[in-house]
């Protein structure tokens, strides 16, 4: 009853849709059984001279009800949720296109070749994979695909876990890089070299890959007999809560928030000290550099804050589902949390364009180049295209 009637989903985020439909189905089963039992009791009271026939009828009615509920194809339940799937496809498109634009901006603009931006590119690559791989796989597993292939199923269900972990490690690398830039400025250029940044990115992806594949190493449930690839039927909730959330998500987030808190407090104290030394005028070169670092740190902290806002609700609901199985969670709330978590992959390019002038100018340059190259086919004498390419 539980496995076959569960609405199929994918990823730690989509786990909650599975569990909710499971709870709703169980509730419907209980209600129908209660009605069946009530009908059976009533029939037994009226037809006491034929107890054996009524008992057989009651058993047949109960079995028929359970058979109808448990043999309903999972795809039937999933196909009803058209708005949810449409929202997933829109997020997948925005995430893929937007983060590819971020990678192109850093790749083609030498001014953006900084260690910080290398880590942001790593974050963008993870978000591109969410849009191009994870969400399409989520739609596939929503239909129970692949079937009767446990290892491929667990591998697909682990993709978003791996990508989410890579995003967290990239954000942690950005926070540490900002910490070194502000608290150890004389050692920054010798420590935060492009080579070291690429090495850190490689390490973060390897660690994220290993953490995401822990279920494939054996920490998973025995699949149901029907062979459908359901997240809730395959992935252990203890892994999702105790290992993935508490150890691999919550702990790095706490460390990052402490780093940014110390950065903001220290920069504020330095600004006050410079203003006091200058008699209330903080227009020196040091103050200008500090303001620039503060602005950059604020923008990057906003990226971290949005990531936390988008993902923590799902993890909290996950904890409720594991630690309080009898607690009822409304389906609309879960769907909102799922969409919110996936939307985080699409929001960062908009944030960069709004908060960071260098990215905004790079995006404009890319759009103008694309439009200029298209117009140049018909207007060869347009000097504006040459100017753009020259710049």
N, C-alpha and C positions, 0 to 999 in steps of 0.2 A: 504493500500500500504506500509506503513512504517513498521508495525509490522510483517506482514507475510513474507515479502521479506528480512527481516534483517537476516544477518548471525549470528547464535547463538553463544554466548560465555559465559564465567563465570569469576567472580571475578572483582575487580576494574581494574585489568590489562586488562582482556579480554574485558572489556567494550568498549575499543577503536576500536577493530576489528568490533564489532557490529555497532558502530556509523559510521565507515568508509564505511562499506558495505551498510548501510542505505543511506549515502550520495551518494555513487556510484549508487545505485538503483534509488534514486530520480533523479539523473542526467540522467540516462538512460530513466526513465519514461518521463522526460521533453523533451528529444531529440526525443523519439518516438512520443510523442504527437505533437511536433512541426512538424515532418514529416507528421503525420496524418492530422493535421490541414492544412498544406500546400497542401497535396493531395486533401483534401476536398474542399479547396478554389479553386484549379485548376479545380476540377470536376464541382463545382458550376458555374464557369465562362463558361465552355464549354456547360453545360447542363442547361442553365437558364430556358428553358420551363418546367422542371420537378423539381422545388425547393423542394417539399415535399419529393420526393424519395431520393434526394441527402442528405437532412438533416437527414433522417432516416438512410441512409448508413453511414454518418459521425458519427452519434451517435453510431451505431452498431460497427463501426470500432474502435472508441475510447474505448467503453466498452470492446470490445474483447481484445484490447491491454492491458488495465488495468487488466482485468481478468487473462490474461496469466502471467503478471508480479507479481500480488499479490497472486496468488494461487500456485506459484512455491514453492515446499517444501523447508523448510530451510535446511534440511539435504542434499539436492542436492548441495547447495552452499558450505556447510561445507565439503562435501566429496572431493571436488576438492583440498582442501588445505592439501594435504598429507604431504609435507615437514614440515609444521608448526606443525601438530599433531605428526609427528615423532620426531621433536625436543623437544616437550613437554614430550614425553615418555622417551627420553634419559635423560632429566633434572630430571624427576621424579625418575628414577632409581639412578642416581648419588646422588641426594639429600637424598634419603632414605638410601642408603648404606653408604654414607660418614658420615652422621650425626649420624647414629647408631654406627658407628665406634668411633665417638667422645664420645658418651655416654658410650660405653664399655671401652674406654681408661680411662676416669675419674672414672668409677665404679670399675675397677680392679686394678688401680694403686693408692696406698695411697699417693704417692708424689703429685698427682694431686687433692687431696681433699682439695681445697682452696675455699674461698668464691667467688673469681673471676671465678673460673672454674664452680662453681655451677650455676652462672648466664649464663655462656656459654653453659652449658648443657640445661638450659631452652630455650636458643636460638636454640640449636640443635634440641630439641624436637619439637619446632614450625616448623623448616625446614623439619623434618621428616614428620610431618603432611601435609605440603605442597606437598611433593612428594608422600605420600601414600594416601592422601585423597583429597586435593584441586585440584590437576591436573587431577586425574581420574574423579572427579565431573565436572571439566571444560569440559572434553571430552563428558560427558553425556549431560550437558546442551548445548553443541554445537549442539546436535541433538534435542534440545527442550525438553529434559526429565528432570524432571517429567512434565507431562501435566495435566492441570485441577486440580492442587493441589498448590494453592498459597502459603500456609504457608511452605510446604516442599521446594518449589522453592526458596522462600526468605531465608530460613534457609541454603540451599546449596550455594546460592549466597553470603551469609554473612560469610561463613567459611574462605575464604582467607582474608577478612577484619579483622576478629578476629585474625588470625594467624600473619598477618603483624603487627597488633597493639601489640601483645605479643612480637614480635621480637624487636619492638621499645622500649618497656618498659624494656626488658632484657638488651638492649644496654644502656639505661639510668641508670639502676641499676649498670652496670659495670662502667660507668663513675663516678657515685657518690661514688662507692667503691674505685676507684683509687684516687678520690679527698680526701677522708678521710684518705687513707693510706699515702698520701704525705703531706697534710696540718695538719692532726691531728694524728700523728703517735702514741702518747701516749694513745689515746683513741680508737685506731683502734681495738685492741684485745678485748676490752670490748663492743665495739659497733657492729663490724662486726663478730658476732659469727655464726656458722653454723645454729643454730636455728633461729636467726634473718634473715639469708639469705633465709632459706626455707619459712619463713613467708612473706618476701618481694616477693618471687617468686609466692606464692599463691595469694597475693594481685594483682600482675601484671596480672596474668591469669584471675582472676575474673573481673578486670576492662576491660581487652581486650575482654572478653566474652560479657560483657554488651554493650560495644561500638559496637562490631560487630553485635549484635542483635537489635540495634536501628531500622533498617528497619522493622524487624519483629514486633516491638512494634507499628507500624503504619506509620512510615516515608517511605512510598513506593507508587508507582503508582498503579492505577487500572489496572489489567492485561488485555490484549487484549482478544477479543472474541474467538480467536482460541485456547487459553489456553496454548500456548507454553511458556516455561520458558526461556525468554530472559532477560539478565541483563539490557539492555537499556530500555526494556519495563516495568520493575518492579522496579528497584532501582532509587531513585530520584538523579539527578545530583547535586542538591543543597546540599544534604547530603554528597555526595562524595567530593565536593569542600570545602564548608564552614565549615562543622563539621569535617569530617574525615581528610581532608588534612590540612586546616589552623589550626584547634584546636588540633587535635590528632596526627598529623605527623610532621608538620613544626615546631610547638612550641617546642616539645621535642628535635628535631634535632638542633634547634638553641641553646637551653640550653646545649646540649652535646658538641657542637662545642666551646661554651664559656668556658666550664669546661676544655676541653683539651687544649685550648689556654692558659688558666691561668696555667695549669700544666706545659706545655712546657716552658713558660716564667719563672716561678718560679724555675724550675729545672735548667734552663740555668744560672740564676743568682746565684744559690747556687754553681754550678760547678765553676763559675768564682771566687766566694768568696773563695772557698776551694783552688783553684789553686793559688790565690794571697797570702793566708795565708801560703801555703807550698812553696812559692817561685817558683811558676810555676809547681810544681809537685803535681798532684792530684791522688796520689796512696794510700791515706789513706782508712781506712775501710768505713768511711762515704761517700767518693767519690765513692767507689765501690758499695755501696748500692744505691746511687743516680743513678748511671749509670744503675744498674739493674732495678730500678723503671722506668727509662726513656725508656729503651728498651721494657719493658712490656707495658707501656702506648702507645708507638709508634705502637706496634703490634695491640693493641686494637683499637687505633684510625684508623688504616687501615681497620679494620672490619667495623667501623662506616662509613668511607669514601666510601667503596665499596657499602655498603647498600644505601647510599645517591645517588651515581652515578647510581645504578641500578633502583631505584624507582622514583626519582624526575622527570626524563623525562616523565613518564606516567602521573604523577600528573600535570605537566605543560601542557601536551596535553589535559588533562581533563579540566583544566581551560580554555583553548582556545575553546574547544567544548561547554562549558557552556556560557562563556562570549562573545565569538565571533562565533556564529553559522554559519556565512557565510564564515568563514576562511576554506580554503581547506588544509587538511593534507594528504600527500601521504600515500597510504596503505603500501608500503614497510617500511616506517619510523615507522609506528605504529606497524607492525609485529616485527620489530627489537626491539622496546621498550618493547613489551610484552615478548619476549624471554629473554631480558636482565633482566627484573624484576623477572622472575621465576628462571633464572640462579643464582640469588643471593643466593637462598636456597642451591645450590650445591657448591658454591665457598668457603665457610668458612672452611671446612675440609682441603682443599688444602692450604689455607692460614695458618692454624694452623701448618700443617706439614712443611711449608716452613719457617715460622717466629719464631715458638716457639720450642725450643729444647726439652722441656719436652714432648710435644705432639708427636714430631717426634720419640723420643725414645719409647714412649708408643705404637705408631702405629707399629713400627718395632717389638716390643715384641709380639704384637697380631698376626702379620703375621707369625713370627717365631714359635709361639706356635701352630698356626693352621697347618703350614707345618710340624712341628715336630711331632704333634699328628698323622697326616696322615702317615708320614713315620714310626712312631713307631710301627704301626701295623705289618709291615714287617721286621723292623730292631729293635728288642728288645734290642740289645746290644749297641745301639748308645748312648754314654754317653752325647751327646750334648742335647738331650731332657731333661734328668735329670737336666742338668745345667740350662736350660731355666726355668724349673718349679721351681727350687730352687731360682732363682733370682726373 
